[in-house]
């Protein structure tokens, strides 16, 4: 195996050790590869391919932005519940690319289907099965409005297919996860497993996302794989439920991408029963593991937010409704004033109060209690009698900060995650296309 070291040598990379990443294991029934089409001009991996020789059940959630990548309607128009391959490119979003962008998808689909069909015919088992263009889905991330580099990508498809491998270790997963990054400073991977009798259900996930992060989804790409045989309709329900408090509970800058895509794939290698439903114990265990994995990946996106130095949790409790709690949480989380105060390690709780009020949700100031960490900063309509600026400033030096808003108006709650705004965020986005 060859590792492209250029994936790990970006100027803004944060130093990481192998031990910081989970040890993802092999998913039977899937092969994957990544190479460079030199889309960045520096030789780093920028294409990734996931191949399911026996087909995979899958489900996808995509951006609700009214302007999308050309790949998203192409995928949606497939109407297939079993696919054979996913191709991912970085550097170019294939958004606002008009006729050229649409025709590029057809070109890639025709070439990739031909290459994978030939691969099937030459396999040890030998098969005449055709990989059709509708057996393929695509994802992209990068700059909006630039001509899609279809020729560069097409020229590398054969090599990408030739490098497909089914034996996946930790280092190989990191190689693949690195190939889908843009302004990310480190790859994002997660792993969960469930023991059912004598069988081991595995769930592996990778993600990219650093800027232009806001629900719905989380302005990111994430691909999750399992060996458990779960049908596509049930996968869709499970993915929606898992995304609600993970990918749809994070924000970096409140800007929602045109290319959001979170997908889950089942290689169907491990049979766990027929006609399964949400009420089955094995599915309930799977759902808990999936939720844990999705939240893990979502938090990694926030931690790696562009220029981020601090991880921020906003917990709104005792709200009148879930919708109200969610709206208030994001009103605070998306406030540049709150995020810059956190970056400056300033416990300026007045900005939190401002964020609560601007949400438009019902608030009783006399009932409202605001905490930063374990410290009550405001209650009964004024600053807390026990407010201690010195202790709060010491707390604000931590890497992870929690804000709790107790509305005392009901029983609903919502927790979202964000990061601070630093000068680096401006520098990264001012220089994004250079």
LUMLO-619636 format. One record per residue (C-alpha): residue in one letter; residue number from 0; x, y, z. Coordinates in steps of 0.001 Angstrom, whole numbers, plus 500000, padded with zeros to 6 digits. Each point is the difference from the previous one (the first is absolute). Layout:
<atoms>
A | NUM | X | Y | Z .
...
</atoms>
This chain:
<atoms>
X | 0 | 500000 | 500000 | 500000 .
X | 1 | 501242 | 503465 | 499088 .
X | 2 | 499044 | 502924 | 502238 .
X | 3 | 499948 | 503425 | 498366 .
X | 4 | 501889 | 502022 | 502591 .
X | 5 | 498810 | 503231 | 498355 .
X | 6 | 496593 | 499363 | 501565 .
X | 7 | 501567 | 500605 | 503399 .
X | 8 | 502347 | 502907 | 499240 .
X | 9 | 497605 | 502928 | 499541 .
X | 10 | 501259 | 503350 | 501305 .
X | 11 | 497130 | 500299 | 502464 .
X | 12 | 500059 | 496388 | 501198 .
X | 13 | 499744 | 499340 | 503700 .
X | 14 | 502515 | 497418 | 501184 .
X | 15 | 498265 | 496671 | 500539 .
X | 16 | 501172 | 496620 | 501174 .
X | 17 | 498695 | 496657 | 498756 .
X | 18 | 498811 | 499242 | 503517 .
X | 19 | 497548 | 502900 | 499849 .
X | 20 | 497937 | 498172 | 497379 .
X | 21 | 497727 | 497015 | 500560 .
X | 22 | 501034 | 496676 | 498518 .
X | 23 | 497500 | 499438 | 497201 .
X | 24 | 499642 | 496412 | 498819 .
X | 25 | 499196 | 498288 | 496737 .
X | 26 | 496498 | 500075 | 498559 .
X | 27 | 499505 | 496801 | 498036 .
X | 28 | 498481 | 500507 | 496562 .
X | 29 | 501604 | 503397 | 499415 .
X | 30 | 503152 | 501102 | 498207 .
X | 31 | 501365 | 503532 | 500029 .
X | 32 | 502820 | 502085 | 498572 .
X | 33 | 501254 | 503570 | 499730 .
X | 34 | 502446 | 501707 | 497641 .
X | 35 | 500958 | 503434 | 498716 .
X | 36 | 498561 | 501531 | 496853 .
X | 37 | 502160 | 503040 | 500875 .
X | 38 | 496904 | 502175 | 500368 .
X | 39 | 501868 | 502070 | 502604 .
X | 40 | 503199 | 500152 | 497982 .
X | 41 | 502032 | 498583 | 502884 .
X | 42 | 499588 | 496251 | 499539 .
X | 43 | 497814 | 499333 | 503051 .
X | 44 | 497278 | 497338 | 499782 .
X | 45 | 496773 | 501591 | 498771 .
X | 46 | 497951 | 497063 | 498670 .
X | 47 | 498498 | 497128 | 501968 .
X | 48 | 498077 | 496956 | 498792 .
X | 49 | 497865 | 497562 | 501996 .
X | 50 | 498975 | 496825 | 498181 .
X | 51 | 497481 | 497338 | 501001 .
X | 52 | 500392 | 496981 | 497725 .
X | 53 | 496783 | 498387 | 501256 .
X | 54 | 498171 | 503306 | 500275 .
X | 55 | 499117 | 501915 | 503154 .
X | 56 | 496786 | 501236 | 501547 .
X | 57 | 500297 | 503702 | 500638 .
X | 58 | 498262 | 503140 | 501217 .
X | 59 | 500978 | 503647 | 499595 .
X | 60 | 499156 | 503346 | 501569 .
X | 61 | 500908 | 503105 | 497985 .
X | 62 | 500053 | 503768 | 500341 .
X | 63 | 496769 | 501986 | 500183 .
X | 64 | 501727 | 502934 | 498283 .
X | 65 | 497978 | 500896 | 496885 .
X | 66 | 503239 | 500197 | 498016 .
X | 67 | 501787 | 496649 | 499841 .
X | 68 | 502839 | 498155 | 498364 .
X | 69 | 499069 | 498414 | 496669 .
X | 70 | 500778 | 496641 | 501598 .
X | 71 | 497131 | 500198 | 502493 .
X | 72 | 497073 | 499989 | 497521 .
X | 73 | 501896 | 497423 | 497929 .
X | 74 | 500176 | 497700 | 503045 .
X | 75 | 496384 | 500679 | 500961 .
X | 76 | 498767 | 499181 | 496500 .
X | 77 | 501568 | 496555 | 500217 .
X | 78 | 497135 | 498687 | 502184 .
X | 79 | 502084 | 496922 | 500803 .
X | 80 | 500206 | 498427 | 503432 .
X | 81 | 503044 | 497878 | 499195 .
X | 82 | 503161 | 501506 | 498524 .
X | 83 | 503408 | 498740 | 498901 .
X | 84 | 502315 | 502982 | 500472 .
X | 85 | 500478 | 503513 | 501396 .
X | 86 | 502512 | 502418 | 498451 .
X | 87 | 501072 | 503079 | 501982 .
X | 88 | 502063 | 502962 | 498797 .
X | 89 | 501319 | 503025 | 501863 .
X | 90 | 501138 | 503490 | 498861 .
X | 91 | 496950 | 500565 | 497752 .
X | 92 | 496350 | 500028 | 501156 .
X | 93 | 498497 | 499533 | 496503 .
X | 94 | 497475 | 502658 | 500991 .
X | 95 | 498872 | 502806 | 497681 .
X | 96 | 501824 | 498222 | 497183 .
X | 97 | 497022 | 499839 | 497629 .
X | 98 | 499973 | 497647 | 497022 .
X | 99 | 503701 | 499227 | 500367 .
X | 100 | 499499 | 498769 | 503568 .
X | 101 | 497028 | 497792 | 499082 .
X | 102 | 501742 | 498502 | 496978 .
X | 103 | 503072 | 499340 | 502133 .
X | 104 | 497985 | 497649 | 502210 .
X | 105 | 498863 | 497991 | 496974 .
X | 106 | 503600 | 499790 | 498811 .
X | 107 | 501261 | 498772 | 503357 .
X | 108 | 497101 | 497564 | 500445 .
X | 109 | 500475 | 498413 | 496569 .
X | 110 | 503748 | 499620 | 500449 .
X | 111 | 499822 | 498726 | 503563 .
X | 112 | 497244 | 497493 | 499192 .
X | 113 | 502104 | 498645 | 497118 .
X | 114 | 503135 | 499752 | 502142 .
X | 115 | 498206 | 498266 | 502886 .
X | 116 | 498216 | 497614 | 497627 .
X | 117 | 503385 | 498957 | 498572 .
X | 118 | 501331 | 499626 | 503530 .
X | 119 | 497115 | 497656 | 500800 .
X | 120 | 500615 | 497903 | 496889 .
X | 121 | 503690 | 499590 | 500914 .
X | 122 | 499376 | 499131 | 503639 .
X | 123 | 500889 | 496570 | 501356 .
X | 124 | 496367 | 499006 | 500168 .
X | 125 | 499382 | 501144 | 496459 .
X | 126 | 496684 | 501665 | 499257 .
X | 127 | 498281 | 501591 | 497060 .
X | 128 | 497955 | 502326 | 502197 .
X | 129 | 499898 | 503565 | 498691 .
X | 130 | 500512 | 502951 | 502305 .
X | 131 | 497415 | 502457 | 498690 .
X | 132 | 500344 | 503778 | 500210 .
X | 133 | 497008 | 500101 | 502343 .
X | 134 | 501882 | 497672 | 502326 .
X | 135 | 502324 | 502922 | 500764 .
X | 136 | 499655 | 503041 | 502239 .
X | 137 | 502295 | 502993 | 500413 .
X | 138 | 501016 | 502610 | 502553 .
X | 139 | 502129 | 503102 | 499690 .
X | 140 | 501342 | 502827 | 502114 .
X | 141 | 501953 | 503137 | 499231 .
X | 142 | 499661 | 503316 | 498208 .
X | 143 | 496619 | 501034 | 498543 .
X | 144 | 499681 | 501333 | 496456 .
X | 145 | 503248 | 498762 | 498465 .
X | 146 | 500019 | 497751 | 496937 .
X | 147 | 499949 | 496368 | 501065 .
X | 148 | 503351 | 498244 | 499275 .
X | 149 | 498403 | 496975 | 498341 .
X | 150 | 502969 | 499105 | 497774 .
X | 151 | 502463 | 499926 | 502880 .
X | 152 | 497688 | 497746 | 501991 .
X | 153 | 499113 | 497756 | 497043 .
X | 154 | 503683 | 499362 | 499277 .
X | 155 | 500502 | 498650 | 503528 .
X | 156 | 496950 | 497715 | 500243 .
X | 157 | 501809 | 496901 | 498747 .
X | 158 | 502825 | 500439 | 502504 .
X | 159 | 497447 | 500681 | 502746 .
X | 160 | 498226 | 496717 | 499183 .
X | 161 | 503271 | 498072 | 499749 .
X | 162 | 500954 | 501109 | 503510 .
X | 163 | 496756 | 498819 | 501623 .
X | 164 | 500670 | 497753 | 502979 .
X | 165 | 497756 | 498089 | 502359 .
X | 166 | 502449 | 499626 | 502890 .
X | 167 | 499646 | 503178 | 502014 .
X | 168 | 502105 | 500922 | 503001 .
X | 169 | 500210 | 503162 | 502075 .
X | 170 | 502602 | 501666 | 497786 .
X | 171 | 498029 | 499283 | 496847 .
X | 172 | 496825 | 501471 | 501479 .
X | 173 | 501954 | 503156 | 500864 .
X | 174 | 501315 | 500167 | 496429 .
X | 175 | 496446 | 499853 | 498624 .
X | 176 | 498670 | 502508 | 502549 .
X | 177 | 502846 | 502369 | 499113 .
X | 178 | 499114 | 499836 | 496317 .
X | 179 | 496593 | 501633 | 500572 .
X | 180 | 501313 | 502958 | 502035 .
X | 181 | 500030 | 503636 | 498837 .
X | 182 | 500909 | 502567 | 502672 .
X | 183 | 499939 | 497282 | 502669 .
X | 184 | 503213 | 499721 | 501977 .
X | 185 | 499587 | 496328 | 500837 .
X | 186 | 498021 | 496962 | 498798 .
X | 187 | 496814 | 499103 | 501867 .
X | 188 | 499263 | 496348 | 500722 .
X | 189 | 497792 | 498102 | 502452 .
X | 190 | 499277 | 496378 | 500818 .
X | 191 | 497409 | 498065 | 501986 .
X | 192 | 499258 | 496321 | 500302 .
X | 193 | 497209 | 497883 | 501475 .
X | 194 | 500161 | 496353 | 501012 .
X | 195 | 496821 | 498071 | 499193 .
X | 196 | 500363 | 496400 | 501092 .
X | 197 | 503158 | 498777 | 498286 .
X | 198 | 499877 | 502701 | 497328 .
X | 199 | 501775 | 503348 | 499892 .
X | 200 | 498188 | 502927 | 498378 .
X | 201 | 502454 | 502672 | 498899 .
X | 202 | 499304 | 503645 | 499222 .
X | 203 | 502738 | 502162 | 498476 .
X | 204 | 499613 | 503675 | 499179 .
X | 205 | 502032 | 502788 | 498442 .
X | 206 | 499163 | 503677 | 499581 .
X | 207 | 501336 | 503283 | 498704 .
X | 208 | 498958 | 503445 | 501087 .
X | 209 | 501656 | 503061 | 501450 .
X | 210 | 498281 | 503107 | 498669 .
X | 211 | 496603 | 500908 | 498511 .
X | 212 | 498508 | 497899 | 502791 .
X | 213 | 496358 | 500320 | 501061 .
X | 214 | 496893 | 497782 | 500014 .
X | 215 | 498324 | 498566 | 498056 .
X | 216 | 502224 | 497894 | 499577 .
X | 217 | 503238 | 501097 | 501493 .
X | 218 | 501539 | 501256 | 496785 .
X | 219 | 502244 | 497053 | 499604 .
X | 220 | 500501 | 496614 | 498431 .
X | 221 | 499764 | 496855 | 502087 .
X | 222 | 499974 | 496377 | 498908 .
X | 223 | 499076 | 497194 | 502381 .
X | 224 | 500398 | 496288 | 499284 .
X | 225 | 498724 | 496861 | 501727 .
X | 226 | 500093 | 496277 | 499332 .
X | 227 | 496540 | 499523 | 501552 .
X | 228 | 497279 | 499082 | 497502 .
X | 229 | 497476 | 502810 | 500515 .
X | 230 | 497617 | 501041 | 497234 .
X | 231 | 500186 | 503475 | 498453 .
X | 232 | 496695 | 501266 | 501397 .
X | 233 | 501008 | 499139 | 503559 .
X | 234 | 503463 | 501476 | 499430 .
X | 235 | 498376 | 503287 | 498960 .
X | 236 | 497917 | 500156 | 503168 .
X | 237 | 502989 | 499156 | 502194 .
X | 238 | 502180 | 502586 | 498278 .
X | 239 | 497394 | 502755 | 500402 .
X | 240 | 499640 | 499238 | 503700 .
X | 241 | 503762 | 499905 | 500506 .
X | 242 | 500548 | 503282 | 498124 .
X | 243 | 497472 | 501938 | 502099 .
X | 244 | 502338 | 500403 | 502971 .
X | 245 | 503326 | 499714 | 498192 .
X | 246 | 500445 | 501302 | 496451 .
X | 247 | 496968 | 502257 | 500445 .
X | 248 | 501184 | 501243 | 503388 .
X | 249 | 503270 | 501673 | 499004 .
X | 250 | 501016 | 503344 | 498562 .
X | 251 | 503282 | 501746 | 499279 .
X | 252 | 498938 | 503099 | 498100 .
X | 253 | 496232 | 499647 | 499302 .
X | 254 | 500639 | 499624 | 496240 .
X | 255 | 498361 | 496963 | 498430 .
X | 256 | 501806 | 498342 | 497114 .
X | 257 | 498651 | 499086 | 496593 .
X | 258 | 501595 | 496545 | 500227 .
X | 259 | 498939 | 498506 | 503344 .
X | 260 | 499789 | 496229 | 499833 .
X | 261 | 499893 | 497356 | 502718 .
X | 262 | 499602 | 496414 | 498820 .
X | 263 | 499898 | 496580 | 501618 .
X | 264 | 500781 | 496778 | 498155 .
X | 265 | 499249 | 496387 | 500964 .
X | 266 | 502085 | 497376 | 498220 .
X | 267 | 497467 | 497374 | 501150 .
X | 268 | 502844 | 497673 | 500933 .
X | 269 | 498673 | 499187 | 503469 .
X | 270 | 496431 | 498662 | 500155 .
X | 271 | 498263 | 501157 | 503170 .
X | 272 | 496404 | 499003 | 499265 .
X | 273 | 497150 | 500666 | 497602 .
X | 274 | 497246 | 502628 | 500061 .
X | 275 | 501808 | 501987 | 502677 .
X | 276 | 498411 | 503117 | 501517 .
X | 277 | 500883 | 502728 | 502475 .
X | 278 | 498531 | 497848 | 502767 .
X | 279 | 502449 | 497143 | 499531 .
X | 280 | 502684 | 499836 | 502693 .
X | 281 | 502826 | 499589 | 497498 .
X | 282 | 498886 | 503142 | 498140 .
X | 283 | 499664 | 501927 | 503258 .
X | 284 | 503589 | 499084 | 500870 .
X | 285 | 501095 | 500937 | 496492 .
X | 286 | 498229 | 503359 | 500274 .
X | 287 | 501735 | 500854 | 503268 .
X | 288 | 503378 | 499192 | 498443 .
X | 289 | 499170 | 501985 | 496857 .
X | 290 | 498961 | 503044 | 502050 .
X | 291 | 503233 | 499800 | 501980 .
X | 292 | 502068 | 499772 | 496807 .
X | 293 | 498183 | 502917 | 498317 .
X | 294 | 500400 | 502233 | 503059 .
X | 295 | 503685 | 499085 | 500125 .
X | 296 | 500497 | 501049 | 496375 .
X | 297 | 497890 | 503148 | 500413 .
X | 298 | 502042 | 501116 | 503002 .
X | 299 | 503216 | 499367 | 498059 .
X | 300 | 498733 | 502387 | 497320 .
X | 301 | 499408 | 502718 | 502595 .
X | 302 | 503348 | 499449 | 501733 .
X | 303 | 501661 | 500408 | 496594 .
X | 304 | 497974 | 503112 | 499147 .
X | 305 | 501977 | 502445 | 497890 .
X | 306 | 502390 | 501793 | 502341 .
X | 307 | 498275 | 498519 | 503050 .
X | 308 | 501779 | 499889 | 503331 .
X | 309 | 497081 | 499196 | 502325 .
X | 310 | 497083 | 497546 | 499940 .
X | 311 | 496722 | 501480 | 501216 .
X | 312 | 496874 | 498159 | 501194 .
X | 313 | 496696 | 501890 | 500268 .
X | 314 | 497457 | 498179 | 502163 .
X | 315 | 496486 | 501469 | 500150 .
X | 316 | 497793 | 498293 | 502580 .
X | 317 | 496432 | 500222 | 501331 .
X | 318 | 498722 | 501635 | 496805 .
X | 319 | 496377 | 500299 | 498950 .
X | 320 | 500637 | 497753 | 496967 .
X | 321 | 502823 | 498182 | 498229 .
X | 322 | 499781 | 502487 | 497136 .
X | 323 | 500363 | 502915 | 502402 .
X | 324 | 503010 | 498434 | 501740 .
X | 325 | 501670 | 499307 | 496660 .
X | 326 | 499408 | 503512 | 498689 .
X | 327 | 501427 | 501629 | 503122 .
X | 328 | 503013 | 497665 | 500048 .
X | 329 | 500932 | 500841 | 496420 .
X | 330 | 499297 | 503688 | 500529 .
X | 331 | 502759 | 499993 | 502608 .
X | 332 | 502288 | 497610 | 498133 .
X | 333 | 499872 | 502017 | 496773 .
X | 334 | 500621 | 503376 | 501637 .
X | 335 | 503358 | 501449 | 498857 .
X | 336 | 500039 | 502046 | 503208 .
X | 337 | 499692 | 496906 | 502199 .
X | 338 | 502559 | 498087 | 497941 .
X | 339 | 502563 | 502822 | 500016 .
X | 340 | 499531 | 500497 | 503756 .
X | 341 | 500800 | 496308 | 500475 .
X | 342 | 503059 | 500379 | 497760 .
X | 343 | 501130 | 502921 | 502151 .
X | 344 | 499298 | 498031 | 503187 .
X | 345 | 497623 | 502733 | 501129 .
X | 346 | 496998 | 498834 | 502120 .
X | 347 | 497768 | 502655 | 498462 .
X | 348 | 496697 | 498368 | 500926 .
X | 349 | 498033 | 502996 | 498730 .
X | 350 | 500620 | 498714 | 496479 .
X | 351 | 498406 | 496687 | 500970 .
X | 352 | 496949 | 501873 | 501288 .
X | 353 | 499894 | 501912 | 496719 .
X | 354 | 500080 | 496712 | 498072 .
X | 355 | 497110 | 498617 | 502021 .
X | 356 | 497893 | 503095 | 499458 .
X | 357 | 500612 | 500360 | 496260 .
X | 358 | 498727 | 496467 | 499389 .
X | 359 | 496420 | 501268 | 500174 .
X | 360 | 499040 | 497156 | 502337 .
X | 361 | 498021 | 500572 | 503220 .
X | 362 | 502168 | 500847 | 503006 .
X | 363 | 499143 | 501007 | 503548 .
X | 364 | 502986 | 502071 | 501159 .
X | 365 | 499142 | 499490 | 503672 .
X | 366 | 500096 | 496197 | 499578 .
X | 367 | 503022 | 499872 | 497702 .
X | 368 | 503277 | 498613 | 501353 .
X | 369 | 503275 | 500101 | 498041 .
X | 370 | 503054 | 497939 | 500921 .
X | 371 | 503495 | 499936 | 498526 .
X | 372 | 501567 | 496731 | 501054 .
X | 373 | 498869 | 499395 | 503569 .
X | 374 | 499725 | 503706 | 500746 .
X | 375 | 496620 | 501784 | 500119 .
X | 376 | 500506 | 503371 | 498319 .
X | 377 | 496444 | 501319 | 499778 .
X | 378 | 496651 | 499282 | 501680 .
X | 379 | 496907 | 501838 | 501209 .
X | 380 | 500399 | 502538 | 497210 .
X | 381 | 503485 | 501157 | 501011 .
X | 382 | 503598 | 498969 | 500578 .
X | 383 | 500343 | 497196 | 502555 .
X | 384 | 500742 | 500998 | 503580 .
X | 385 | 502838 | 497441 | 499945 .
X | 386 | 501532 | 501200 | 496737 .
X | 387 | 503804 | 499634 | 500131 .
X | 388 | 501754 | 501514 | 496970 .
X | 389 | 503414 | 498618 | 501008 .
X | 390 | 498822 | 496382 | 500164 .
X | 391 | 498093 | 500379 | 496731 .
X | 392 | 503040 | 501351 | 498201 .
X | 393 | 501979 | 497003 | 501184 .
X | 394 | 497259 | 497703 | 498670 .
X | 395 | 499949 | 501795 | 496637 .
X | 396 | 503621 | 498935 | 499484 .
X | 397 | 498849 | 496394 | 499625 .
X | 398 | 499884 | 498374 | 496540 .
X | 399 | 496385 | 498906 | 500497 .
X | 400 | 497360 | 502442 | 501251 .
X | 401 | 496381 | 499238 | 500924 .
X | 402 | 497154 | 502496 | 500158 .
X | 403 | 496724 | 498974 | 501620 .
X | 404 | 496775 | 501933 | 499553 .
X | 405 | 497199 | 498986 | 502369 .
X | 406 | 496747 | 501538 | 498756 .
X | 407 | 497761 | 498436 | 502714 .
X | 408 | 497053 | 500036 | 497598 .
X | 409 | 499515 | 496298 | 499223 .
X | 410 | 501667 | 496617 | 499703 .
X | 411 | 501717 | 500007 | 496600 .
X | 412 | 503718 | 500394 | 499367 .
X | 413 | 502516 | 500171 | 497162 .
X | 414 | 503769 | 499923 | 499934 .
X | 415 | 502083 | 501335 | 497118 .
X | 416 | 503717 | 500314 | 499368 .
X | 417 | 502129 | 502751 | 498498 .
X | 418 | 503455 | 501559 | 500237 .
X | 419 | 501538 | 503419 | 500484 .
X | 420 | 500798 | 502572 | 497290 .
X | 421 | 503676 | 500894 | 499765 .
X | 422 | 502076 | 502136 | 497630 .
X | 423 | 500972 | 496765 | 498252 .
X | 424 | 496412 | 499507 | 498798 .
X | 425 | 500261 | 503257 | 498041 .
X | 426 | 503424 | 499128 | 498658 .
X | 427 | 498905 | 496545 | 498799 .
X | 428 | 496872 | 501248 | 498221 .
X | 429 | 501590 | 503128 | 498568 .
X | 430 | 502575 | 497750 | 498326 .
X | 431 | 497752 | 497008 | 499222 .
X | 432 | 500368 | 500006 | 496195 .
X | 433 | 503716 | 500765 | 499870 .
</atoms>
